[in-house]
């Protein structure tokens, strides 16, 4: 029995459109290709890539807009974070563009409060590191200004509630 032209059109249209399931499969495949790290705003797991030692004479994050941060070494969780470099030191910050203005509400901030040991992926290389929270107001002001220079759309008021961390060797 031959179907009418309307049914043929519906079937052809359904086959031509990607289904929800194929979208999910593509998303999971992409996650596997990048090593289950974060994808955009979605957190990931353990970072993959060759391991290196954080260089003492330069900074691999100098020209990058963002890097990946892995916390909770025993049960890894990873996120994308902005990075700025001041005097060869790399810094990350909380709550600068969007999301909560209360840094303690960020999962990775709670994680590094418990254990400052992290891993960062910079340009595909994964470095064991430690985060050191900045406390000196003058240093915080310099680092925030570096973020404002690198990210010109950053609202000046966002720095008031943010926390800043220096990435150091572990």
N, C-alpha and C positions, 0 to 999 in steps of 0.2 A: 504494500500500500504506500503510495507516494504522499508525502506531507505537502501541505499548501505552501505557497511562497512565503507567507508570514512566518510559519514555523522554521523554514529554512533560514530566513533572515535572522531570526532570534538565535538559532543555534550557531550560525556563523559569527554573529556579534559576540555571543558568549565565549566562543573559542578564541576570538581575536583579542578580547580584553584579558589582561593578566588577572588571575584570580587572587583572592586574599591569601590562599594557601601558597601560591607561587611567590607572593611577596614575602611571606614569612620565611620560606625556604631561602630566598635570595638574601634576606637580612641575616639569617643564621650562617649562611655560607660566607658572607662578608665578615661576620664576627670571627669565624674560624681563620680566614685569611689574614686578619690583622692581629691574631693572637689573643682574642678575647679581651682586648683592652677596651677602653671606653669608645663609644661611637657618638660623636656630637655631645649632646647633653646627657646621654644615657651612660651610667657607670658600667664598668666592666670588671673583669677579674684580674688574674695575674698577668703582668706585662711580659711579652715575649720579645726576643731579640738578643743579639750578642751582648755579653756583659763587659763593661769597661770600668776603669778607675777614673773618678772625676779629676780632670787635669788641674794642675796647680798654676800653670802659666797662661791660661786663657779660659774662655768659657764657651762651651759648645752651644749654649742657648742664646748667644748674642743676637743672632739675626732671626730667631724664631718668634712667632706670635703666640704659640702655645706649646706646652709639653704635656706629657702624661705623668700623673702622680699615682703611685701605688702605696696604699697604707695597709696596716694589719698584715704584716709579713706572713704570719701563720695561717691566716684566712683572708687572702688578698682581695682588695677592692681597689679599683682604679678610676680616676676621673681626668678630664682635660682641664688644665689650668693655664691662665695667662702667666707670662714670665717677663721680668725686666732684669737687666744687668746694670749694676752700678759698680764701678771700680773692680771689674772682673768677677764680682760675686753675683750669683743669680738669686732672685727673690720671687716668691709667689705671694699672692694675696687672696683674701676672702672677700666676698660680697661687694665686688666692685661694679659690676654691670647690672646684674639682675638677681632675682632671688631674694632670700631673706636678708635683711640688714643686720640680723643678729648672727654673728659668726658661729656661735656655739650650736646653732641649728644645722650647720653643715656637717654631714656625716664624716668627711675627712678631717675636719677640725677636731671633732670629738675623738677620732682615732689617734691623731698625733698628740693629743693631750695625754692619752694613756701610754703611747709608745711613739717617740719621735723618729724611730727608724723607718725609713721609706725607701722606695726605689723609684727612680725617675727615668722616663724614656725620652731621650733628646736625640732627634735626628736618627731614630731607629736603634740607638745604642741604649742599653739599660744600665744605669749606674746605681749601686747601693749608696744611700745618702742618709743624712739626718737633717731634720728641720729644726732651726733655732728661731724662736719667736723674738721679734725685735721689741725692745722696750724703750729705747732712747728716743724721745720726741724729735730731736734733730735728724737722726738717722731715718726715722719713719717719714719725716717730711721730704727728705732727699729721695727716698725710694718711691714714695707716692708721686713725686714730680716726674720720676723716670717712667712710671706707668702712664701718667697723663701725657707725656711726650710721645710715648710709643703708641698709645691708644687715644687719639685726639678727641674722640666722642665721649670720653669718660667724664662723667659729671663730678665736679669738684667736691660736692657734698658726700659722695660715696666713700671717700677716704676716711671720714670721721668715725665710721663704725667698723671699718675693716681691720683685720689683723694682717701683719706682714711677717713672712718667714724667710730666712736666709737658708739656701740649700748648702749644706756643708758635707765634706767627706766623712765617710763612716769607716 
